């Protein structure tokens, strides 16, 4: 059973999300929160697997709450950000804070359920074109990173190639077809990349790839 915490300042939105998720046989909504601070406290008490986190909430917003939740370590939940706008100015910051992906609030119910399952299984919601466009847009902001990290230099040529495809939003199937290798081989490459770079998931890999210049905004 996937334990879910819903954090949104609108009671009607929380109620709608709860109704959708509780109709799923493998999902249990264990708590609700109306602010980032409430979400942190509820997560500590209920230990959810996934937090549906609204970005814009009064007081402590979803980005700050996500950063604090994941910094605590231990049994940190995976965070799926919720936003009203497909180009919300804060979404890139949310991904950088450690969220495993984001979902529009007007997404169909089956997309919400599938997103929760994917996040709970350790995947990331990065494949949709809208996410790729968003990341490309927000990495245009000035950065202070000093070149390519030493860990990236340790990657093999093939691993760098796979990382570039991941950063462009390609799925394992698409990468396998492009490089003419099996999906199992792609998964193996991705696992080694995350291990070498000390990253938690594909979201962090995307952020790093853009920030150190392996991929540039607008690359096909």
C-alpha positions in Angstrom: 0.0 0.0 0.0 1.4 3.4 -1.0 1.0 5.9 1.9 0.3 9.5 0.6 0.3 12.9 2.3 -1.6 15.7 0.5 -0.4 19.2 1.1 -2.4 22.0 -0.4 -3.9 25.2 1.1 -7.2 24.7 -0.6 -9.6 22.3 1.2 -11.6 21.6 -1.9 -8.4 20.6 -3.8 -7.3 18.3 -0.9 -10.7 16.7 -0.9 -10.7 16.1 -4.6 -7.2 14.6 -4.6 -8.1 12.4 -1.6 -11.3 11.2 -3.4 -9.3 10.2 -6.5 -6.5 8.5 -4.6 -8.7 6.6 -2.2 -10.5 5.1 -5.1 -7.2 3.3 -5.9 -6.8 -0.2 -4.4 -3.1 0.4 -3.7 -3.1 3.9 -2.3 -3.9 5.2 1.2 -4.1 8.9 2.1 -2.6 9.0 5.6 -2.8 12.8 6.2 -3.6 16.3 4.8 -1.8 19.6 5.3 -2.7 23.2 4.5 0.8 24.6 4.6 4.4 23.6 4.2 5.0 23.6 7.9 2.0 21.4 8.5 3.3 19.0 5.8 6.6 18.6 7.5 4.9 17.8 10.8 2.4 15.4 9.3 5.2 13.7 7.4 7.2 13.2 10.6 4.2 11.6 12.3 2.7 9.6 9.4 5.9 8.6 7.4 4.3 8.7 4.0 5.9 7.2 0.9 4.8 10.1 -1.3 3.9 13.7 -0.6 1.7 15.6 -3.1 3.1 19.1 -2.4 1.5 22.3 -3.7 4.1 24.8 -4.7 2.3 27.9 -3.6 1.1 27.8 0.0 1.0 30.6 2.7 3.8 30.8 5.2 6.3 28.1 4.3 5.8 27.2 0.6 6.1 23.8 -1.0 9.7 24.4 -2.1 10.9 25.3 1.3 9.0 22.3 2.8 10.4 19.9 0.3 14.0 21.1 1.0 13.5 20.7 4.7 11.8 17.3 4.4 14.5 15.8 2.3 17.3 17.3 4.3 16.2 15.4 7.3 17.4 12.1 5.8 16.2 8.8 7.1 12.8 7.7 5.8 12.4 10.8 3.7 9.3 10.6 1.4 9.4 11.2 -2.3 7.8 14.5 -3.3 5.5 15.1 -6.3 4.9 18.8 -6.8 1.5 20.1 -7.8 1.1 23.3 -9.8 -1.6 25.2 -11.6 0.5 26.5 -14.4 2.7 24.4 -16.8 5.4 27.1 -16.7 5.2 28.0 -13.0 8.2 30.1 -12.2 9.0 28.0 -9.2 8.9 24.5 -10.7 12.6 24.4 -11.5 13.4 25.5 -8.0 11.2 22.7 -6.7 13.1 20.1 -8.8 16.4 21.5 -7.6 15.1 21.3 -4.0 14.8 17.5 -4.4 11.3 16.9 -5.8 11.0 13.9 -8.0 8.7 15.5 -10.5 5.6 17.7 -10.9 2.1 17.3 -12.1 -0.5 19.9 -13.2 -3.5 20.1 -11.0 -5.8 19.7 -14.0 -4.2 16.4 -15.0 -6.7 13.5 -15.5 -7.3 11.3 -12.5 -5.5 8.4 -14.1 -2.4 10.5 -14.5 -2.5 11.4 -10.9 -2.7 7.8 -9.8 0.0 6.7 -12.3 2.2 9.6 -11.1 2.0 8.6 -7.5 2.8 5.0 -8.4 5.8 6.0 -10.5 7.2 8.3 -7.8 6.7 5.6 -5.1 8.5 3.1 -7.3 11.6 5.4 -7.5 10.9 6.8 -10.9 10.7 10.5 -11.9 8.1 12.4 -13.8 10.4 14.0 -16.4 9.4 12.5 -19.7 6.6 14.9 -20.8 7.6 17.6 -23.2 6.2 20.3 -20.9 8.7 19.3 -18.2 11.5 19.4 -20.6 10.6 22.9 -21.9 10.2 24.1 -18.3 13.7 22.9 -17.3 15.3 24.3 -20.4 13.7 27.7 -19.7 14.7 28.0 -16.1 18.3 26.8 -16.4 18.8 30.0 -18.5 19.2 31.9 -15.3 22.7 32.9 -14.3 24.6 30.2 -12.4 27.6 30.3 -10.2 28.8 26.7 -10.6 32.5 26.4 -11.5 32.6 24.1 -14.5 32.2 20.4 -14.7 32.3 18.5 -11.4 35.1 16.0 -11.0 32.6 13.2 -10.6 31.2 13.9 -14.1 34.7 13.6 -15.6 34.8 10.1 -14.2 31.9 9.0 -16.4 32.6 6.9 -19.5 31.8 8.3 -22.9 28.7 6.1 -23.1 27.6 7.2 -19.7 27.9 10.8 -20.7 25.9 10.1 -23.8 23.2 8.4 -21.8 23.2 11.3 -19.3 22.7 13.8 -22.1 19.6 11.8 -23.3 18.2 11.6 -19.8 18.6 15.4 -19.5 16.7 16.0 -22.7 13.7 14.1 -21.2 14.2 10.8 -23.1 12.7 7.6 -21.5 14.8 4.4 -21.2 12.9 3.0 -24.2 13.8 6.1 -26.4 17.4 6.0 -25.3 17.6 2.3 -26.1 16.2 2.9 -29.6 18.5 5.8 -30.2 21.7 4.1 -29.1 20.6 0.7 -30.4 21.1 -1.1 -27.1 18.7 -2.9 -24.8 16.5 -1.1 -22.1 18.2 -3.3 -19.5 21.6 -1.8 -20.6 20.2 1.7 -20.4 18.9 1.1 -16.9 22.3 -0.3 -15.9 24.0 2.9 -17.3 21.6 5.2 -15.5 22.2 3.3 -12.2 25.9 3.7 -12.6 25.6 7.4 -13.5 23.5 8.0 -10.4 25.9 6.0 -8.2 29.1 7.8 -9.5 27.5 11.2 -9.2 26.0 10.5 -5.8 22.5 11.5 -7.1 19.2 10.2 -5.8 17.2 10.1 -9.1 16.9 11.2 -12.7 15.6 14.7 -11.6 18.9 15.5 -9.9 20.8 14.1 -13.0 18.9 16.5 -15.3 19.6 19.5 -13.1 23.3 18.6 -12.9 23.6 18.0 -16.6 22.2 21.4 -17.4 24.1 23.3 -14.7 27.5 21.9 -15.7 26.9 22.5 -19.4 26.6 18.9 -20.7 23.3 19.9 -22.2 22.2 23.4 -23.2 18.8 24.9 -23.3 17.2 24.3 -26.7 19.3 21.2 -27.6 17.4 18.8 -29.7 
